[in-house]
Amino acid sequence: MKNILDKLAKKYETKDFIKNDPIQFPHRFSKKEDIEISGFISSLFAYGKRELFIKKLNEIFEVMENKPLEYIINCRGKNPKLKNFKYRFIKECDLINLLDTLHILYKKDKSSLEELFSNGTQSVCDYFYKHANKECSMGFYHMLSNPSSGGAQKRYNMFLRWMIRKGEVDLGVWSFKKPSELFIPLDVHVARLSRKHNLLNRSSNDFKAVVELTNKLKEFDPNDPIKYDFALFGLGVNQASQTPQGAAFKSPCT
């Protein structure tokens, strides 16, 4: 299995992967703060149909005039161009609260997402929940899932992969954590494929399953187990190509 996964990881972890993935947005920038802000927002929206959330992210960054840090510092969330914004559970009030909290983090508290994440994902959740106002809908809390609930934390782990790993796809602009300390971004597609190929036994798609799968992948590469996120994507692509009517496969990386 290791040989198969290594080949698939090498095949799919290429620059060509970027253009259809939400990681395309932080790749637009060179300044670390722009990368982390755009990456964070992109990761939070990365659920549902890819073409729809990519469209919504393009709308957000167009409003920001492709200057995430400058927008966060000077404009906060309120902007007439965001009026009636909606993406699935996320409403205008949720997006505005997210951007306003980033404004507090970077301008008032003179901190950063890097510093916040260095204290753990629970600290990230607690910080944003602390600044949630009464207008926030369930969409705000769906974006920023609470690690204490025991969920898989897929979008947090995906964002950390982007920021910590350095490669053809991942940006590697943070250094407070080693790639070996990352967790696999687990969703239903990754979980299903992992069980099918005897990489995961746990039936629930929760954080215990994330730990189990990550530990299994560490047997293949203890220094960089999360590179196999690309291999699991490749397994899905290969599986889709062999199904009747060429059924589409939804990337586990988004």
N, C-alpha and C positions, 0 to 999 in steps of 0.2 A: 504493500500500500504506500509506503514511503516513496518509492521510486515514481509511482503514478502521480502522487501529490506534488513531488518536487518538479516533475516535468510540467504539470499543469500550472503551478505557481510561476514558473519561468515563462511559460507561454503567454499567460494573461496579465502578468505584472509588467505592462509596457505602457508607453506614452499614449498609445492608441486607445487605451482603456479610459483615459481622462475625459475625452470629448462627450461621452454619453453618461457620465457619472456626476453626481453633485459635487465631487471634488474639483470639477472644472472651475468653480467660482473662486476658491482661494488661490488657484493657480493663476488667476488674472493679476495677482499682486506680488510685489517684492518686499514691501515693508511688513515686518512681523506682526504689528498690530492690525494691519489691514487683512493679513492672512488669517489670523486667529478669529477676528470678528466675523469675517465673511464665512469662514469655515464653520464656526459655531452656529450661525443662523442657518446655513445650508444643511447642516446635520440635523437640526431640529425639525426642518421641513421635509426631511427625506423619508416619507412614508406615503403609501398610496401609489397611484399611477405616476410613473417616472415623468412622462411628458407634462403632466399637470403641475407637479411641484417644481419642475425645472422652469416652467412658464412663470409661476408665481415668484420664484427666486429672481428671475430676470427682472420682473416688475419692481421688486424691492431694491435691487442694486441700481436700477435705472433711476429710481427716486433718490437714491444716495449719490447719484452721478458718479458711480463707481469710485467713491472715496469714503469707505466705511468708517474709518476712525474720525475723519474730519466731520462727517455727518453726525456721528454719535456725540462728539464733543459739542458741536455748535447747534444742531437742529433737534436733537432728542428724537422723540417718536412722532410728535404731532406734525402732520403735513397733509394739506388738502388732497394731495395725490393718493394718499392712503385711505381716504374716506370710503367706507363700505367694503374695505378689503376683506376677503374671506377665502380660506382654503380648508375644506373639510371642517374639523372642529375649531380651527383657529379663526377668530374674528378680529376685526380692526382693533378692538380694545386690548386684545391679547398681544398683538404685534406691537402696539404702542407701548404697553407696559414692559415688554421685553426690551425694546429700544431705550426706553426711559431708564430702566435698571442698568443697562450697559453704560448709559450716560453717567449715572451715579458712580458706577464702578471706576470708570476711566477718568472722569473729571473731578467729582467731589472727593472720592476716596483715593484718587491717584494710584489706583491699582490696575490689574489686568486680568484677563481670563487665564493667562498662564499662572499667575500667582494663586488665583482662586482654585483652579484645578489641582495645583500642587498640594492642596490640603485635602483632596479627595472629592469624589462626586457628591457625597452627602453635603459637603460644605457649599458646593455649587447650588444644589437644590435649596438648601436653607437660605442662602443669600437672596436668590430670586423670589422665593416664597415670602421672605421678610418684606420685600418691596412690592409684593402683589397688592393691587388696590381692589376695592369692592366691585369694580366693574369687570374684573377678569372673569372669563367664563371657564368652563372645563377645558377649553382648548389650550389655555395657558398651562394648566397642570398636566395636560397630555404632552405638550412640548417638553416640559421639564419634569419628567417622571421622578418619583421619590424612591431612591435606592432602598430606603427602609422597608418598602413594600415587598422586597425580595424579587422584583422583576429582573429581566435580563439586561436592562440598561443598554440596549443595543445602540442607540444613537450617541450616547456618551462614549461608549467604547469605540464606535466608528470614528468619532471626532478625535479621540486620543490616538487612534491608529494614524490618522492623517498628520497630526501634530508631532508625534514622537518618532515614528518610523521614517527612515530616509531611503528613498528608492526612486524608481522610474515614475511612480504614481504618488506615493506619500511624501509630504513636504519636509518633515523632520526639523521643525523650527524650535521645538521645545526639548529640553535636556534634563528635566527634573526626574524623569523616569526612564528606565532602560526598555528597549523593545521586548526583552524577555519578561517584563513585568506587566505587559498589556494583556487584556482579555479579548477573546474573539467576539466580534459583533454578531450576536445570535438573534435570528428571526426564524419564522416558521420554515422558510426555504432551506436555510443553513441547517436547522435542526433535522428536518426531514431527510436531507441528503446524508447527514452525519449518521443518523440511525440506520439508514439503508446500507451504508458502507461500514457498519460496526465501529464507528468512532464515538458513538454516544449511546448510553443505555437508558439514562433517565428519561422518563416519559413526559415530564413537565418542562415547558420552555421558560425556566426561571433562572435565577443567578447560580443556583447549584449546578444546573446543566451547563452554564457558561464555564464554570470552574472545571467541571468534569471534562468537557470538550477541550478546553485550553490545555489542561494537564496531559490529555492524550496527544495533542499536537506537539507538546514539548518533548515527547518521546522521539519525534521525528527531527525536531530542531529546537533544542532548549534555549538557544540564544534569540531566535526570531520565529516563534511559533505562529504569529499572526499573519505571516506571509501566506499561510495556507487559506486565508480568506479568499485569495485569488484562485487557489486551487479548487475550493468548493464552488466558486462561481463557474470555473471551467467544467467541473463535474455536471453542473446543472445545464450548461450549454450543450455538452455532449449528449446528455440525457434527452434534452428537448429535440435535438436533431434526429433522435432515433424513435421518437414517439409518432403515432399516426397523425396525419394532417399537419405535421411539423408544429405541434403545439408550442406556443411561445413560453419561454422560461423567464421568470422575473428574477433579476439579479439579487442575490442575497446580500450584496454590498450596499443596497439602497433601501 
